[in-house]
Amino acid sequence: MTETEQITRIENPESGTPEMKSRTKFAYIISAIAISCLMIGASMGIMISADTPTGFPTVIEPGSMVGEASYVIFTDGTNYYAKNGTTGAIDFSGSNLAVLFQTVCNVGGIISIAEGMYNSTVPSIISISESGTSIVGAGMGETNLQGIGFNITGGLSNITLESLTLTGTLPGFGVRITNDDHIKVSGIEIFQPLGAVAAFEIWLYVGGNANNVTFLDCQSIDSNGFGWLVGGAIGAFVENMTYESCKAVNSGLFGNLNNWATGYDLSENIPISNVLVSNCIASGSYESGFHIEPVVAKNVVIDHCISSNNGQKIGFTFGAGYFIGTTGVMITDSISDSNRFGFWLHNEESGGGRVNIISSCMDEYSMDSLRIEGTHGYIGVADFTSYNASRLSLSMGDAVTNVSLNDFTMVNTNGSASGYCTLIGTDAARSAENITVNNFVSKGTNGQDSVFFIGYGRNITIDGIYVDTNMKYAIVISNTRDVSVSNARIILRGASGSMAILAQVDIRLIISNVEVFDPVSATTSVGIAMPSWVDSFVRKDSVYMNGVSTPYSTDIAFDSNKGTALISASTSVVFSHFLYSTPTLVLASFSAASYGNYTWTATASEITIIVSMSGTYTVYWYAEV
């Protein structure tokens, strides 16, 4: 039987076989009854469709349909039927689901699909080609379409897909949107879509755009490829898109149809603007959970989302809970759990002045919790917590600039192979510049070297840091210019030789308002070790050492200092002042009043005190730069 023969069209009651005439006559009787019922129902304020299959609602729920369905599709388990929503007549029927679906969709309007299992023996994509078309099922898991996908052809508006489960082999995608406007996809589950590059795909033609597209309560489960994929040709763009309460599970994990499969690829290669991703979940993805490639992005917000166990690919490239390859993105109140990288910001687009912001977010059990690199705009991070990172809680390198990190807490970080738990800067070619860290808290770190390592940085400010550690070093600073550490409290619980702050190799550093406490009295600890390079110093009057066996290394430099010197049967004494530069003020007092009066001179390393009366005196001196 041909596909045309499988669809029975009822047109003329006087034509056809006697059996056909009999069925037609019966249809007229049923139609008359149906019309009467509709009139009664309309007078009662409800819409009733004659011969509605069991389980399909006779009352149109508010928001689910605009009016009475143009067609109601149902099945008896073998054949499929399309009932006219106005006349109640069975306009189309047959065993070929795809042909019936396409025939009805060509008419458009509101198409309601009753609960049941609908199986297309040949995997087929149904083209929606009429604006204003709505396809509404009885509910996710209630109306199941096997081997059927939907393509919303370009240039359409006001299209709705609602309350369906799509499963089985699908050629390319489950739902595709192209160059369309005002599209709502709600309550659609795409389950194990074999052969699909993406469960949900927005793919635009040259110069096209998708506008006002909403995904609400949708699910991609065990997709061969992406859960959601947004992309298209040069000149295309997406604006005003919403993902609300959606879920992408195991994208690309089992079928691996695409080697770069992610849960949500929010843009692969086209500009996006005014995008909201809210209360969505990505888990078990082959690569990233939420992913944006280096494109132009404006006003993109990811809010209250959860991304877990992503980066399942052996030899992963991204593997992030959230990979953001551009500026113009804000992530708020979101969670990363057990990904390769928790939050990874990598801006390859130099959009100076534009921002990425991470606010009130948390990562736990990822390899690196927060990774920032290659930035050219501005990165703001506020209220971030890292729990149990297997390597680094924070990594900033590869030409990072203009980052503000506020209220960062890390707990039980294991540390990298080099022993670091946080890392700012990597090497001279990939430095970190213009970095501000405010209110950094570290507890329970497990690395072997340092809690906080700064290397090859420029203009780094650490203001407000609390470190409680048993590691060898709390803070290590190397090859970094114009760095300051202030308002720090450091508790050393490590073995002998532990050190609060170690500065080494070509630095320019200022340390102030620092408290170091060593509660382990048996250890040999050092407070601050810093070579006396030009413009590097400790504000000594603001530094407090408690229980530290060696507060300072011998060659450390200060902004001010004090001590004693001895004039022995003479009128002068010369001594080292340990200031970072030549002092501008020197004050002295003496053990006896017979010294007469005094004068002083100074160099970059020494002070000379000269008295007018020869004798032996103890000199109590104070000097500052």
C-alpha positions as CSV (number, residue, x, y, z in Angstrom):
1,M,0.0,0.0,0.0
2,T,1.4,3.4,-0.9
3,E,1.7,6.3,1.6
4,T,-1.2,8.0,-0.2
5,E,-3.4,4.9,0.2
6,Q,-2.5,4.7,3.8
7,I,-4.2,8.1,4.4
8,T,-7.9,7.7,3.9
9,R,-9.5,11.0,3.0
10,I,-13.3,11.3,3.5
11,E,-14.7,13.8,0.9
12,N,-18.0,12.9,-0.8
13,P,-20.7,10.8,0.9
14,E,-22.1,9.7,-2.5
15,S,-18.9,8.3,-3.8
16,G,-16.8,5.3,-3.0
17,T,-17.7,1.8,-2.0
18,P,-21.0,0.8,-0.1
19,E,-18.8,0.3,3.0
20,M,-17.3,3.7,2.5
21,K,-20.8,5.2,2.1
22,S,-22.0,3.4,5.3
23,R,-19.0,4.7,7.3
24,T,-19.7,8.2,5.8
25,K,-23.3,8.1,6.8
26,F,-22.4,7.0,10.3
27,A,-19.8,9.8,10.4
28,Y,-22.5,12.4,9.5
29,I,-24.7,11.1,12.4
30,I,-21.8,11.2,14.8
31,S,-20.9,14.7,13.5
32,A,-24.4,16.0,14.1
33,I,-24.3,14.6,17.7
34,A,-20.8,16.1,18.1
35,I,-22.0,19.6,16.9
36,S,-24.9,19.5,19.4
37,C,-22.5,18.6,22.2
38,L,-20.1,21.3,21.2
39,M,-23.0,23.9,21.3
40,I,-24.0,22.7,24.7
41,G,-20.4,22.7,25.9
42,A,-19.8,26.2,24.5
43,S,-22.9,27.5,26.4
44,M,-21.3,26.0,29.5
45,G,-18.0,27.8,28.9
46,I,-16.0,24.6,28.0
47,M,-14.8,23.2,24.7
48,I,-15.6,19.6,24.0
49,S,-14.3,17.5,21.0
50,A,-16.4,14.6,19.9
51,D,-14.9,11.2,20.0
52,T,-12.0,12.4,22.1
53,P,-9.8,9.4,23.0
54,T,-9.7,8.3,26.6
55,G,-7.2,10.2,28.6
56,F,-7.3,13.3,26.5
57,P,-8.7,16.3,28.3
58,T,-12.0,17.6,27.2
59,V,-11.6,20.8,29.0
60,I,-9.1,23.2,27.5
61,E,-6.8,24.2,30.4
62,P,-5.9,27.9,30.5
63,G,-2.6,28.6,28.7
64,S,-2.5,25.2,27.1
65,M,-4.5,26.1,24.0
66,V,-5.8,29.3,22.5
67,G,-9.0,27.6,21.5
68,E,-10.4,24.3,20.2
69,A,-7.8,22.2,18.4
70,S,-7.7,22.2,14.6
71,Y,-6.9,18.5,14.8
72,V,-6.8,15.8,17.5
73,I,-4.4,13.0,16.7
74,F,-4.8,9.6,18.5
75,T,-4.0,6.0,18.0
76,D,-5.7,2.6,18.6
77,G,-2.3,1.0,18.9
78,T,-2.1,0.0,15.2
79,N,-3.4,2.9,13.2
80,Y,-3.3,6.7,13.6
81,Y,-6.2,9.1,13.3
82,A,-6.5,12.8,12.8
83,K,-9.9,14.1,14.0
84,N,-11.1,17.5,12.7
85,G,-11.5,19.7,15.8
86,T,-14.4,21.6,14.3
87,T,-16.5,18.9,12.6
88,G,-15.4,15.9,14.7
89,A,-14.8,13.9,11.5
90,I,-11.8,11.6,11.1
91,D,-10.2,13.5,8.2
92,F,-7.0,11.4,8.0
93,S,-6.1,8.0,9.1
94,G,-3.5,5.3,8.4
95,S,-0.6,3.3,9.6
96,N,2.1,5.7,8.4
97,L,2.6,8.1,11.3
98,A,5.0,10.4,9.6
99,V,2.8,11.0,6.6
100,L,-0.3,11.6,8.8
101,F,1.7,14.1,11.0
102,Q,3.1,16.0,8.0
103,T,-0.3,16.2,6.4
104,V,-1.9,17.7,9.5
105,C,1.1,20.0,10.1
106,N,0.7,21.4,6.6
107,V,-2.7,22.6,7.6
108,G,-1.4,24.2,10.8
109,G,-3.4,25.6,13.7
110,I,-3.6,23.8,17.1
111,I,-2.8,20.1,16.8
112,S,-3.5,18.1,19.9
113,I,-2.0,14.6,20.4
114,A,-3.6,12.3,22.8
115,E,-1.6,10.1,25.2
116,G,-0.2,6.9,23.8
117,M,2.8,5.5,22.0
118,Y,3.2,6.7,18.4
119,N,5.9,4.8,16.4
120,S,7.2,5.9,13.1
121,T,8.7,2.9,11.4
122,V,10.9,5.2,9.3
123,P,12.7,8.0,11.3
124,S,11.2,11.2,10.0
125,I,11.5,15.0,10.5
126,I,8.2,16.7,10.4
127,S,8.4,20.2,8.9
128,I,6.3,22.9,10.6
129,S,5.7,25.5,7.8
130,E,2.8,27.5,9.0
131,S,3.0,30.4,11.5
132,G,0.7,30.1,14.5
133,T,1.0,26.3,14.6
134,S,0.8,24.7,18.1
135,I,1.5,21.0,18.7
136,V,0.4,19.9,22.2
137,G,0.6,16.5,23.8
138,A,-1.0,15.1,26.9
139,G,2.2,15.4,28.9
140,M,5.9,14.4,29.0
141,G,5.9,10.6,29.2
142,E,2.2,10.5,28.4
143,T,2.4,11.3,24.7
144,N,5.4,9.4,23.2
145,L,6.6,9.9,19.7
146,Q,9.2,7.4,18.5
147,G,11.2,8.3,15.4
148,I,9.6,11.7,15.0
149,G,11.5,15.0,15.1
150,F,10.3,18.6,14.3
151,N,11.8,21.2,12.1
152,I,10.4,24.7,12.4
153,T,11.2,26.0,8.9
154,G,12.6,29.6,8.6
155,G,10.6,32.8,8.7
156,L,7.9,31.6,11.0
157,S,6.4,33.1,14.2
158,N,4.2,32.1,17.1
159,I,5.0,28.4,17.1
160,T,4.4,26.2,20.2
161,L,5.6,22.7,20.9
162,E,4.3,21.4,24.2
163,S,4.0,18.3,26.5
164,L,5.7,15.5,24.4
165,T,8.3,12.9,24.7
166,L,10.4,12.3,21.6
167,T,12.5,9.1,21.5
168,G,14.2,6.6,19.1
169,T,16.3,7.2,16.1
170,L,16.1,10.8,14.8
171,P,17.9,12.1,11.7
172,G,20.0,15.0,13.0
173,F,17.9,16.5,15.8
174,G,14.8,16.3,17.9
175,V,13.6,19.9,17.6
176,R,15.2,22.4,15.2
177,I,14.6,26.1,15.1
178,T,15.8,28.2,12.1
179,N,15.4,32.0,11.6
180,D,12.2,32.1,13.6
181,D,10.4,34.5,16.0
182,H,8.4,33.9,19.1
183,I,8.9,30.2,19.5
184,K,7.9,28.4,22.7
185,V,9.1,24.8,23.4
186,S,7.6,23.7,26.7
187,G,7.5,20.3,28.5
188,I,9.4,18.5,25.7
189,E,11.5,15.5,26.7
190,I,13.9,14.1,24.1
191,F,15.0,10.7,25.3
192,Q,17.8,8.7,23.8
193,P,17.6,10.3,20.4
194,L,19.9,8.0,18.4
195,G,21.6,9.7,15.5
196,A,20.9,13.3,16.7
197,V,23.7,15.8,16.6
198,A,21.6,17.7,19.1
199,A,18.4,17.1,20.9
200,F,17.4,20.8,20.6
201,E,19.1,22.8,17.9
202,I,18.9,26.4,16.9
203,W,20.8,26.7,13.6
204,L,20.5,29.8,11.5
205,Y,21.0,30.6,7.9
206,V,23.1,33.4,6.4
207,G,22.0,36.8,7.8
208,G,19.2,35.2,9.8
209,N,18.2,35.5,13.4
210,A,16.2,33.7,16.1
211,N,14.3,36.0,18.4
212,N,12.1,35.5,21.5
213,V,12.7,31.7,21.8
214,T,11.7,30.0,25.1
215,F,12.6,26.6,26.4
216,L,10.5,25.8,29.5
217,D,10.7,22.5,31.5
218,C,12.4,20.7,28.7
219,Q,14.8,17.7,29.0
220,S,17.5,16.1,26.9
221,I,18.3,12.7,28.2
222,D,21.2,10.5,26.8
223,S,21.6,12.4,23.6
224,N,24.2,11.1,21.2
225,G,25.4,14.6,20.8
226,F,24.6,18.0,22.3
227,G,21.6,18.6,24.6
228,W,21.2,22.1,23.2
229,L,23.3,23.5,20.3
230,V,23.1,27.1,19.0
231,G,25.0,28.1,15.9
232,G,24.7,29.0,12.3
233,A,26.2,30.9,9.3
234,I,28.1,34.1,9.2
235,G,25.9,37.2,9.9
236,A,23.3,35.2,11.9
237,F,22.5,36.1,15.5
238,V,20.3,35.1,18.5
239,E,18.5,37.5,20.8
240,N,16.0,37.3,23.6
241,M,16.3,33.6,24.4
242,T,15.2,31.9,27.7
243,Y,16.0,28.5,29.1
244,E,13.9,27.9,32.2
245,S,14.0,24.8,34.4
246,C,15.5,22.6,31.7
247,K,17.7,19.6,32.1
248,A,20.5,18.1,29.9
249,V,21.7,14.6,31.1
250,N,24.6,12.5,29.7
251,S,24.9,14.6,26.5
252,G,27.3,12.7,24.2
253,L,28.2,10.3,26.9
254,F,27.0,7.0,25.3
255,G,26.6,7.6,21.6
256,N,29.5,10.0,21.2
257,L,28.2,11.2,17.8
258,N,30.0,14.5,18.3
259,N,33.4,14.7,20.0
260,W,32.6,18.1,21.5
261,A,29.1,17.4,22.9
262,T,28.0,19.6,25.8
263,G,24.8,19.9,27.8
264,Y,24.1,23.5,26.6
265,D,26.2,25.0,23.9
266,L,24.7,28.5,24.3
267,S,26.6,29.7,21.2
268,E,29.1,27.9,19.0
269,N,29.9,30.6,16.6
270,I,27.3,33.4,16.4
271,P,26.6,36.5,18.5
272,I,24.0,36.2,21.2
273,S,22.3,38.9,23.4
274,N,19.7,39.0,26.1
275,V,19.9,35.3,27.0
276,L,18.6,34.0,30.4
277,V,19.4,30.5,31.6
278,S,17.6,29.9,34.9
279,N,17.2,26.9,37.2
280,C,18.7,24.5,34.6
281,I,20.7,21.4,35.1
282,A,23.6,19.9,33.1
283,S,25.1,16.6,34.2
284,G,27.3,13.8,32.7
285,S,28.2,15.7,29.5
286,Y,31.0,14.5,27.3
287,E,32.6,17.9,27.5
288,S,31.2,21.0,29.3
289,G,27.9,21.4,31.0
290,F,27.2,25.0,30.0
291,H,29.4,26.3,27.2
292,I,29.9,29.5,25.2
293,E,32.6,29.7,22.5
294,P,34.5,32.9,21.7
295,V,31.7,35.0,20.3
296,V,30.2,38.4,20.9
297,A,27.8,38.1,23.9
298,K,25.8,40.8,25.6
299,N,23.6,40.5,28.6
300,V,23.8,36.7,29.1
301,V,22.8,35.5,32.5
302,I,23.1,32.0,34.0
303,D,21.2,32.0,37.3
304,H,20.5,29.3,39.9
305,C,21.9,26.5,37.7
306,I,23.6,23.2,38.6
307,S,26.4,21.6,36.6
308,S,27.8,18.2,37.7
309,N,30.0,15.3,36.6
310,N,30.8,16.9,33.2
311,G,34.0,16.4,31.3
312,Q,33.5,12.6,30.9
313,K,35.6,12.5,27.7
314,I,38.9,10.8,28.1
315,G,41.5,13.4,27.1
316,F,38.9,16.2,27.7
317,T,39.6,19.7,26.3
318,F,37.1,21.7,28.2
319,G,35.3,19.5,30.7
320,A,34.0,22.5,32.7
321,G,30.8,22.9,34.6
322,Y,30.6,26.4,33.1
323,F,33.0,27.3,30.2
324,I,32.7,31.0,29.2
325,G,34.8,31.9,26.2
326,T,33.8,35.6,25.9
327,T,32.8,38.7,27.8
328,G,29.2,39.9,28.6
329,V,28.2,37.0,30.8
330,M,27.0,36.8,34.4
331,I,26.8,33.6,36.4
332,T,24.9,34.0,39.7
333,D,23.8,31.6,42.5
334,S,25.0,28.5,40.6
335,I,26.7,25.3,41.6
336,S,29.4,23.2,40.1
337,D,29.9,19.6,41.4
338,S,32.6,17.1,40.4
339,N,33.5,18.6,37.0
340,R,37.0,18.7,35.5
341,F,36.9,22.4,35.9
342,G,34.2,24.1,37.9
343,F,34.0,27.6,36.4
344,W,36.4,28.4,33.5
345,L,36.5,31.9,32.0
346,H,38.6,32.2,28.9
347,N,38.0,35.4,26.9
348,E,39.6,35.4,23.5
349,E,37.6,38.4,22.3
350,S,39.2,41.7,23.2
351,G,36.2,43.7,24.2
352,G,37.9,46.1,26.5
353,G,35.7,47.4,29.3
354,R,33.0,44.7,29.1
355,V,32.6,42.3,31.9
356,N,32.1,38.8,33.1
357,I,30.8,38.4,36.7
358,I,30.5,35.4,38.9
359,S,28.5,36.0,42.0
360,S,27.4,33.7,44.9
361,C,28.6,30.5,43.3
362,M,30.1,27.3,44.6
363,D,32.2,24.5,43.4
364,E,32.9,21.2,45.1
365,Y,35.0,18.1,44.1
366,S,36.2,19.5,40.8
367,M,39.8,19.3,39.7
368,D,40.1,23.1,39.6
369,S,37.2,25.2,41.1
370,L,37.8,28.5,39.3
371,R,40.0,29.0,36.3
372,I,40.5,32.4,34.7
373,E,42.8,32.9,31.7
374,G,43.2,35.0,28.6
375,T,41.0,37.9,29.7
376,H,41.0,41.3,28.1
377,G,37.9,42.9,29.5
378,Y,37.0,42.8,33.2
379,I,36.3,39.9,35.5
380,G,34.4,40.3,38.8
381,V,34.1,37.4,41.2
382,A,32.2,37.8,44.5
383,D,31.2,35.4,47.2
384,F,32.7,32.2,45.7
385,T,33.4,29.0,47.7
386,S,35.6,26.1,46.7
387,Y,35.2,22.8,48.6
388,N,37.5,19.8,48.2
389,A,39.1,20.7,44.9
390,S,41.4,17.8,43.9
391,R,44.0,20.2,42.5
392,L,43.5,24.1,42.6
393,S,40.8,26.2,44.1
394,L,41.9,29.2,42.0
395,S,44.0,29.4,38.9
396,M,44.7,32.7,37.1
397,G,47.2,32.7,34.3
398,D,47.7,32.9,30.5
399,A,47.6,36.7,30.1
400,V,44.9,37.5,32.7
401,T,44.2,41.2,33.3
402,N,41.7,43.2,35.3
403,V,40.3,40.7,37.7
404,S,38.6,41.6,41.0
405,L,38.1,38.7,43.4
406,N,36.0,39.4,46.5
407,D,35.0,37.1,49.4
408,F,36.7,33.9,48.1
409,T,36.7,30.9,50.5
410,M,38.5,27.6,49.9
411,V,38.2,24.5,52.1
412,N,40.2,21.3,52.0
413,T,42.0,21.9,48.7
414,N,44.4,19.1,47.8
415,G,46.9,21.1,45.8
416,S,48.6,20.7,42.4
417,A,51.6,18.5,41.6
418,S,53.8,21.5,42.3
419,G,52.2,21.7,45.7
420,Y,50.1,24.9,45.2
421,C,46.5,25.4,46.2
422,T,45.9,28.7,44.4
423,L,47.9,30.1,41.5
424,I,48.1,33.6,40.1
425,G,50.4,33.9,37.1
426,T,52.3,31.1,35.4
427,D,55.4,32.4,33.6
428,A,56.8,35.5,32.0
429,A,55.0,35.0,28.7
430,R,51.6,34.4,30.4
431,S,51.5,36.8,33.4
432,A,48.7,38.1,35.5
433,E,48.2,41.8,35.7
434,N,45.9,44.2,37.6
435,I,44.5,41.6,40.0
436,T,42.7,42.6,43.2
437,V,41.9,40.0,45.9
438,N,39.8,41.1,48.8
439,N,38.8,38.8,51.8
440,F,40.3,35.5,50.9
441,V,39.8,32.7,53.4
442,S,41.7,29.3,53.3
443,K,40.9,26.4,55.6
444,G,42.1,22.8,55.7
445,T,44.5,22.9,52.7
446,N,46.4,19.7,52.0
447,G,49.0,20.7,49.5
448,Q,52.7,20.2,50.0
449,D,54.1,23.7,49.2
450,S,52.0,26.8,49.4
451,V,48.5,27.9,49.9
452,F,48.8,31.0,47.7
453,F,51.4,31.3,44.9
454,I,51.9,34.5,42.9
455,G,54.3,34.3,40.0
456,Y,55.2,36.7,37.1
457,G,52.5,39.1,38.1
458,R,52.2,42.9,37.8
459,N,50.1,45.2,40.0
460,I,48.7,42.5,42.3
461,T,46.8,43.6,45.5
462,I,45.9,41.1,48.3
463,D,43.8,43.0,50.9
464,G,42.2,40.8,53.6
465,I,43.5,37.2,53.7
466,Y,43.0,34.5,56.3
467,V,45.1,31.4,56.1
468,D,45.0,28.5,58.5
469,T,47.4,25.8,57.2
470,N,49.8,23.0,57.9
471,M,51.6,23.6,54.6
472,K,55.1,24.8,54.3
473,Y,54.3,28.3,53.0
474,A,51.2,30.4,53.4
475,I,52.1,32.9,50.6
476,V,54.8,32.7,48.0
477,I,55.6,35.6,45.7
478,S,58.1,35.3,42.9
479,N,59.0,37.5,39.9
480,T,56.2,39.9,40.6
481,R,56.3,43.7,40.5
482,D,54.0,46.1,42.3
483,V,52.4,43.7,44.7
484,S,51.0,44.5,48.1
485,V,49.8,42.2,50.9
486,S,47.8,43.8,53.7
487,N,45.3,42.9,56.4
488,A,46.4,39.3,56.7
489,R,46.1,36.8,59.5
490,I,48.2,33.7,59.0
491,I,48.2,30.6,61.3
492,L,51.1,28.3,60.8
493,R,50.5,24.7,62.0
494,G,53.2,23.0,59.8
495,A,56.5,21.3,60.6
496,S,59.7,23.1,61.3
497,G,60.7,25.6,58.7
498,S,57.1,26.7,57.8
499,M,56.8,30.3,56.7
500,A,54.0,32.8,56.5
501,I,55.3,34.9,53.6
502,L,58.2,34.1,51.3
503,A,59.2,36.6,48.6
504,Q,61.8,35.7,46.2
505,V,63.4,36.6,42.8
506,D,62.9,40.0,41.4
507,I,60.0,41.4,43.3
508,R,58.6,44.8,44.3
509,L,56.4,44.2,47.4
510,I,54.8,46.1,50.3
511,I,53.6,44.2,53.4
512,S,51.4,45.8,56.0
513,N,48.9,44.9,58.8
514,V,49.9,41.3,59.0
515,E,49.5,39.0,62.0
516,V,51.4,35.7,62.1
517,F,50.6,33.1,64.8
518,D,52.4,29.8,65.3
519,P,50.5,27.7,67.9
520,V,52.9,24.8,67.5
521,S,55.7,25.8,70.0
522,A,57.9,22.9,68.9
523,T,58.3,24.2,65.4
524,T,60.9,26.5,63.9
525,S,58.9,29.0,62.0
526,V,59.7,32.2,60.0
527,G,57.3,35.1,59.7
528,I,58.4,36.9,56.7
529,A,61.4,36.2,54.4
530,M,62.0,38.9,51.8
531,P,65.2,40.1,50.1
532,S,65.9,43.8,50.5
533,W,65.2,44.8,46.9
534,V,64.5,48.4,45.9
535,D,61.0,49.5,46.9
536,S,60.2,46.3,48.7
537,F,59.5,46.6,52.4
538,V,57.4,45.6,55.4
539,R,55.5,48.2,57.4
540,K,57.0,47.0,60.6
541,D,54.8,48.9,63.1
542,S,51.7,47.1,61.6
543,V,53.1,43.6,61.7
544,Y,52.6,41.3,64.7
545,M,54.3,38.0,65.4
546,N,53.0,35.6,68.0
547,G,54.9,32.4,68.8
548,V,57.1,32.7,65.6
549,S,60.6,31.7,66.3
550,T,62.2,33.9,63.6
551,P,59.9,36.9,62.8
552,Y,62.0,38.2,59.9
553,S,64.8,37.0,57.7
554,T,68.1,38.9,58.2
555,D,68.0,40.9,55.0
556,I,64.4,42.1,55.1
557,A,63.7,45.8,54.6
558,F,61.2,47.9,56.4
559,D,59.6,51.3,55.9
560,S,60.5,52.1,59.5
561,N,62.8,50.6,62.1
562,K,64.2,51.1,65.5
563,G,67.0,49.7,67.7
564,T,70.0,50.5,69.7
565,A,73.6,51.4,68.9
566,L,76.7,52.0,71.0
567,I,79.0,55.0,70.9
568,S,82.1,53.8,72.7
569,A,84.6,56.4,73.8
570,S,83.9,58.3,70.7
571,T,81.7,60.9,69.1
572,S,80.0,58.8,66.4
573,V,78.6,55.4,65.5
574,V,77.6,53.8,62.1
575,F,74.9,51.1,61.9
576,S,72.6,49.4,59.4
577,H,69.0,50.6,59.4
578,F,67.4,47.8,57.3
579,L,65.1,50.2,55.5
580,Y,64.1,49.8,51.9
581,S,65.5,53.2,51.0
582,T,67.4,56.1,52.5
583,P,65.6,57.4,55.6
584,T,64.1,60.8,55.7
585,L,63.7,61.0,59.4
586,V,66.0,59.8,62.2
587,L,65.3,60.3,65.9
588,A,67.8,59.5,68.8
589,S,67.9,59.5,72.5
590,F,70.9,58.6,74.8
591,S,71.6,56.8,78.0
592,A,73.4,59.9,79.5
593,A,72.7,63.6,79.1
594,S,76.4,64.5,78.6
595,Y,76.3,63.8,74.9
596,G,75.7,67.4,74.2
597,N,73.7,67.5,71.0
598,Y,73.6,65.2,67.9
599,T,73.3,65.2,64.2
600,W,72.7,62.4,61.7
601,T,73.4,61.4,58.1
602,A,72.2,58.4,56.2
603,T,72.7,56.4,53.1
604,A,70.5,53.7,51.5
605,S,71.9,51.1,54.0
606,E,73.4,52.9,57.0
607,I,72.8,55.7,59.6
608,T,75.6,57.7,61.2
609,I,74.9,59.4,64.6
610,I,77.3,62.2,65.6
611,V,77.4,63.7,69.1
612,S,79.2,66.9,70.2
613,M,80.7,65.4,73.4
614,S,82.9,62.3,73.3
615,G,82.0,59.5,75.6
616,T,80.3,56.1,75.9
617,Y,76.6,56.2,75.2
618,T,73.8,53.8,74.3
619,V,71.8,55.3,71.4
620,Y,68.1,54.5,71.1
621,W,67.2,55.3,67.5
622,Y,64.1,55.3,65.3
623,A,64.2,55.9,61.5
624,E,61.7,55.9,58.7
625,V,61.7,56.4,55.0
